[in-house]
Amino acid sequence: MNRFDVAIVGAGMAGASLAAEIAPSKSVLLLEAEEFPGYHSTGRSAAFWSETYGGPAIQPLTTASYQFLSTPPAEFSERGFLTPRGALHIGTAECHSIAEDMQADFAASSVALEKLSANHIERHLTGRRDGWDLALWEPDCCDIDVAALHQAYLGAARRLGCEIQCRAPVRALAFVDGCWSIKTAAGQFEAEMVVNAAGAWADMIAELAGIRRLDIQPYRRTVVQIEIAPAAPADLPLVVGLDGSFYFKPDAGGRLWVSPHDEIATPPCDAAPEELEVATALDRFEQVVDWKIKRIERKWAGLRSFAPDRRPVIGRDPRNEQFFWLAGQGGFGIQTAPAVAKLAAAQITGEERLRAIDPAPYSPDRFG
């Protein structure tokens, strides 16, 4: 009963989505270190679906995920997970070259990006301060219901026979006679393959398995929920700094989520917001608009993990093909989850699932 075809370490969005994809043809164990799945990055995401987010290397995965997110199979969910929002990428005259580069990056793709006049910017964002007259409009940007998507993947995995073990941090991994022996706080298991979907802890899991680290670096990202006066309009788009220094987006009840778009290198941990980043978020927000901040309602931080080239790592390790990497999803792991899960599942099961995506740019082979 404790032997499986595949053991997935990490039950966040990456691990849960892969479990749901491979459970029809494999016996799957999903191991989660925390009391419940999604405690870290997945549960703290201010996720949106944006084809420009992550750059041209990520866009194919984002675009390929849209159909599933907007119109999932009926047996997976009765409704979609996307709500139209639109994104306004805004800056001052100093950001002119950034805007040109951004348009050039996606010129050959299907991504819609429109340069706006000052009058058209006003239609999307009233109350902006002087000088913020350069903007690109991304009409297809959507909000993602992260919690519903994650629960749907976990539910699908369970229905297909996946065993989910929480409070089961991995203590030791040993590959003996073609099989992994996995010691956890919840007991000992065996599996033919181990999938490393441990997020910020991915390199630590690799070291336990005797696999070379890939220098997957976690970074802290801060988000602050504020109440403003007057309340934020319901149709306010996601507003992103062209220079990457901030974003803000509406939440229920006229609230706003504001972030300084920070990336603070940190060891894997239960991330908490620092007051400096909170103050920076509010300061940058007030430089863009003249809206009054009534109060800070809550603040939090999450971890985003990147490989050195900032592309996800998806594939079998070249030194041990029974160790599979599913790591380095950065801040775009939610919006790319359907495509990434299908790409990984195709390599694990040998079934053709996503012909439109070339797996080579994301393979761990690229690190030598």
N, C-alpha and C positions, 0 to 999 in steps of 0.2 A: 504493500500500500504506500510505501514511502519512496518508490522508484518511479521516475517520470522520464518522458522523452526530452522535455525542455524545462529547465528551471529559470525563471526570469527574476532577477534581483532588482526590486524597485517597482512599486505599484502606482506610481504617478501616471501621467497621461501616456508617456512612452510605453511603459510596461503594460498598462491596462489595454491599450489599443492593440499592441502586438499579441497579447494573450487572446483577445477576441478574434484576431485574424487567424491564428494557427490552431486554436482549440478544436476546430472541426476535424483536423487530421492528426493532431499530436496530443498526447497527455501532457498537461501543463501545470506546473507549480508556480504560483506568483508569490514571491516573498517580499514582505514589507517590514521595515525596521520599526516604524512608528505604530501608534495605537490604531490608526486608520489610514487608508490610502490617500495620497494627495496632500499630506500635511505641509510639505515644504513648497516647492516652486509652483506646482499645479494649483494648490489651494490659495495661492497669493497672487495669482496672475490677474492683471487688468487687461485681459486679452482682447485683441481685435484682430480681424482678418484684413491684412493689408498686403497687397502684392509687392509693394516697394520695400516693406520691412525686411531687413536682413540683406538687401541688395540683390543683384542679378543672380548670384549663386544659389540663393534660397527661393527666388521667385518661381521656378518650375515646380517645386514641392508645394508651395502655397497655392498656385493656380490649380494644380492637380487635386488638391484637397477640397476645392470649392463645391463640387457637385455633391459629394458625400455630406459636407457640412450643411448645405442649403436644403438638400432633398435626400435625406438618408433612406435606406431601405425600410419598408413598413415594419418588418420584424425587428429592426434595430430601435426605431423611435417613431412615435406617431407624429412628430413635428420636427422641423429643422432647428438648427442651433445658431443661425445667423439673423441679425437684425440690421437693416441698412442704416449706415451712419454717415459715410463720407469723411474724407480727411482733408484738412487744410494744412499744407506744408508752408509755413510762413516765415518771413525774414525781413531784414532791412536791406538797403542797397549793397551792403558789404557781402551779402550772400548770393550775389548775382552769379558768380562762377559755380557755386554749389548747385544752384537751380539748373544751370545749363548742363552740368555733369549728370545730374539726376535724370533729366530728360534724355540725355544721350544714352545713359545706361539701359533705359527701357524702351528706346526707340524701335528696336527690332522685335519687341515682344507685343503681346496683346494687352499690356497694361495701359489703362487710360490715365493720362496726365495732361491737364490743361493749365496753361499760364493765365492768370487772372489779372484784370485791371483793378485799380484801387476801388472803383465803384462795385465791381463784382465781389471783391473781398468783403466789403461792407455788408453784402447780403448774407454772408455766412458768419461774420464775426463783427458785431457792433461793439462800440466802446473801445476799440483798439487805440493805442497811443500813436502819436506822430512817428512817422518813419517806418512803420510796419506795412509797407506798400508793395512788397514782393511776395507772391504766393503761387503755388501750384495746387490744383484741385484734383483729388483722387476720388472720383464719385463712387467707386465700387467698394470702398472700405466698409466693413461691417463690424458690429459688436459680436462677440462669441459668448454663448452661455456655457462657460467653462464647466461649472458644476454639473449641469445636465449632461454634457458630453462625456465627462469622466464617469459619471454614474451609469450612463448607457453602455459604455465600454465594459465596465466592471460587471454589469448585469448580464451582458451578452456572454462574457467569458464564463461566468458562473453557470448559465444555462447550458453551455456547451461542455461542462464538466471540469472546468479549471478549478483547482484547489487554491484558495487564497489564504495565506498565513500571515497575520499581522503580529506585531510585537516579536518579530523574528529576524533581528539583525544577524548578518552572516558573521560567524566567528572564524571559520577556516574553510579553505577549499583545497582539495587534492584531486589530481587527475591520475587515476590508477586503472590500468588495464582497459583503457578506452571509456572510462566512466568517471564522472565527477562525484566525489564524496563531499557533501555540504553540511557543515556543522553550523547550527543556528541556535539562538536562545530558545526557540520553540521545538527543538529536536534535530535529528539528523536525517538527511534525505540523500537520494542518489538521482543523478540525471545524466543522460547522454550528452546534453549540451547545456551550457550556462550562458544566459543572455545578460549582459551588463547594462542595465537600464537604471543605474543608481544615481544619475544626475550629478550633483556636486561631489558625490562619493565615488565616482566611476574609477578614478585612478587607485583608490584604496582597495576596491574590489579586485581590480586587476592585480595588484601586488599580492593580495591574499592567494590569488590563483597562480602566482609565479609568472605572470604576464607583464611585459614591459609597460610602464606608464606611458601615456600619450600626452602628458602635461595638459590635462583637462582642468582649466582654471575657473573656479567659481568667482562671481562678482556680485556684490550687493546692489540691489536696486530699491529705491525708496519711493513710497507713494503716500500721499496725504489726502484725506477726505476733508473738504471744507464746505461750509455753508456761506453763500454770498448773498448780497443784496444789490439789486433784486435777484430772485432765483434765476439760475441758468435756464435759458430756453430749452425746451425738450428736443428741438431739432438742431441743437448746436453740434457741429461735427467734432470729430477728433482734431485737435489743433496741435501740430507738431512743429517744433523749431527746425528750420532748414539746416541749421548748424548743429543739430542734435543735442541742444542744451536743455530742452524741456518738452513736455507734452501735457495737455490737460484734456479731459473728456467728461461729459456729463454722467451723473449717476441718478438713481431714482430720487424723487422729491426735490429736484432742482439743485442737488448737490453737485460738487465737482470732485474728480480725482485729479490730483496734480503731482507731477513727478519732475525732478531735476534731470532725469535721464542719466542718473549717476551709474557708474560702473566702478565700484571700489573692490579691488582684489581682496579676497578673504579666504581663510581655510573653510572647509565644509563645516557648517554650523546651523543652529536655529537662529536665523538672521533677525536682527532687531534694528529699528531705525535709529540713526544718530541725529542729534539735534541740529548739527551743522547742515546736514543734507535736507532736513525739514525746512530750516530757515532759507536755504538756497532755493528750494522749490518755490516757496512763497514769494521770494524776492524776484525770481525770474518771471513768475506769473504776473506780478504787479508791474513789471517793465513792459508787458505786452498789452494789458487791458487796464482800464480804470475802474474795474468793478471792486466793490467794497467787500473785504473778507470779514464776515461776522464772527466766525469762530472756527477753530480746528475741531472736527468731530472725532477723528481717529487717524492713526498713522501706523504704517507697517513697512516691513522690508522682506524681500524674497531674494533668492539666489538664482543667477543665470550663469550657466556653465558653457565655456567655449573651448574648442580645440585651438591650437596656435593659429591656424588659418581661418578660424571663425566659421568653418563649415561643419555640419554634423558628421559624426562618425557612425557609419552603418555598414556592418559586414563582419565576416569571420576574421579573427586575428591570424596573420600569416604564419605565426609560430605554432598555433594550436587552433585548428579549424573548428574545434568543438567549444571554443570560447568566442562569443559573438558580441560585438560592440553595438550599442544603441545609445549613444551619448553625445554630449556637446551640442545640445539643441538650442543653446542660447536663450533669447527671449522669444523665439519664433516656434517653440516646440508645440504649442497648442494649435496654431493655425496650419501647421504642416503635418499634424499627427496622422490623419487618414492616409496620406500618400506615403509617409515614412513607414507606417505600420505595414502597408501593402508591399513596399519595397523590401523591407526586412523579411516579411513572411515569404516572399518569393524566393529569397536566398536560402531560407531555412527549410522550406518544404519542397523546393524545386518546381513549384507551380508558377505558371506565368500569370502575373496579376497587374502589372503596371508597365506596359510597353513604352509609354511616352517618356519615362524617366531613365536616364543613363545612370547606373549605380556607381560608375567609376569615380566621379568627383567626390563621393562621400565615403569611399572605401578606406579602411585602415591601412591598406597597402601603400597609400600615398606617403606614409611617414617612414617608409623604408624598412 
